[in-house]
Amino acid sequence: MKANSKFIVSIVPCLFLVFSGQAAMQTTLDWDFSTWGTTLTNGDTVVLPTTAINPSGGDPIATVHGPNTTYYFGVGPQPMTGSPLPRGLWEVLIGDITLSLDNRTSASPVTYTLEITQFRDNNFWPGNVTFSAQGYQLPIPTFSRTEVIPQTGGMTGSWFRDVYQWSSVDLLYDPINLTIGPANEGGGLLVDELKFVINGDLIPVPEPVTSQIAAAGLLAFALRHWARRKSAPSSGSAS
């Protein structure tokens, strides 16, 4: 019996190291907008990612909506000779783009990393971005910017790659979504690529029926406990 106890005590830390050493799942969704996408009846446009590493499943899409958004292909600010940019361009003046991984959430906080490749000229396209999410709060992101194609020739601006990272995003069992929009009135975004990376173990969003049953069960238990306490005789004696 003692030997078994020693064996259990010795193997538990090993198992902990094995499981804690496993890397979190990484989901990478990349839109280079080389295709227009599909226009919905309400005027929104749905675009599938060009490439996706999606081990958890789910349905990744980018939804472009707003009264003043325009898609360009083969036109726009030209890069240096031999550069792959631009591919497809979404100009967003009044509107936004929502990246989503439908039917996927997480029971623990995840990390978001978003790379935005865009054209900035400090005039029509200042490149300042606002972010929002539906169902949960976004923490303050870290930010870095790299000039990937400097201004040359007749270009009136440059191509930049902006990287935003949000740590400890608590999804609260809501589906993964991230909305990007222009932050300046009178200016917009000219986006060539959006790369969205989620680090964390993703699971299907719980069915509403399951959540309701669980909530009803907890409420019934609380009411029963309260009724028993109320009907129990007092421990004190009358004088």
Secondary structure, 3 states (H helix, E strand, C coil): CHHHHHHHHHHHHHHHHHHHCCCCCEEEEEECCCCCCEECCCCCEEECCCEEECCCCCEEEEEEEEEEEEEEECCCCCCCCCCCCCCEEEEEEEEEEEEEEECEECCCCEEEEEEEEEEECCCCCCCCEEEECCCCCCCCCEEEEEEEECCCCCCCCEEEEEEEEEEEECCCCCCEEEEEEECCCCCCEEEEEEEEEEECCCEECCCHHHHHHHHHHHHHHHHHHHHHHHHCCCCCCCC
